[in-house]
Amino acid sequence: MSNLGDLMRTFADETNANLEAVIMQTGIKMVDSLVNKSPVDTGRFRGGWICTSSRPSQIRGKSIKRRRPETIRNEAITKLSDAIGAQTSFYIVNNLPYASVLEYGLYPKNVKRGTKNRKTGRYEIRSANGYSKQAPTGMVRITKKEFKRDFIKSIKSMRAKK
């Protein structure tokens, strides 16, 4: 088996699971996880996840619009269906310029003033030791670790329905 897709097909065949349903269920769970684990300041980052099939989105900067989690989830369902039907890849990306800072903690370690809270007008320090206080271990890395567990859970769930 050379790739994850081959492994998934073999696993699904061996367990008599519906692979398309497993992929859909696991994919939606991954999207929900990424969105829900995303830190929120203005909501732009959390709402900036973009789902595509075939190739990753190249939308950058101000072209990325803030969207509600339900909108992202519906987009994921559509793009996952497209990817499954065409037997191609599914992507979820966040191309905002500070995405890697949130994931890998590249904030300055000694913040002097912090970020201005728009509601209170006061400055707040929203990072600690270079990491976001809301997502100190990132979102993508955690979701990636959860993927295997969720995939196996989906397989078992599909088997139980048969």
Salt bridges, closest charged atoms under 4 A:
ASP6 OD1 - ARG9 NH1 3.99
ASP32 OD2 - ARG73 NE 2.93
ASP41 OD1 - ARG126 NH1 2.45
GLU70 OE1 - ARG68 NE 2.98
GLU75 OE2 - ARG67 NH1 3.07
GLU103 OE2 - ARG141 NE 2.83
GLU124 OE1 - ARG126 NE 2.93
GLU146 OE2 - LYS37 NZ 3.32
ASP150 OD1 - ARG149 NH2 3.09
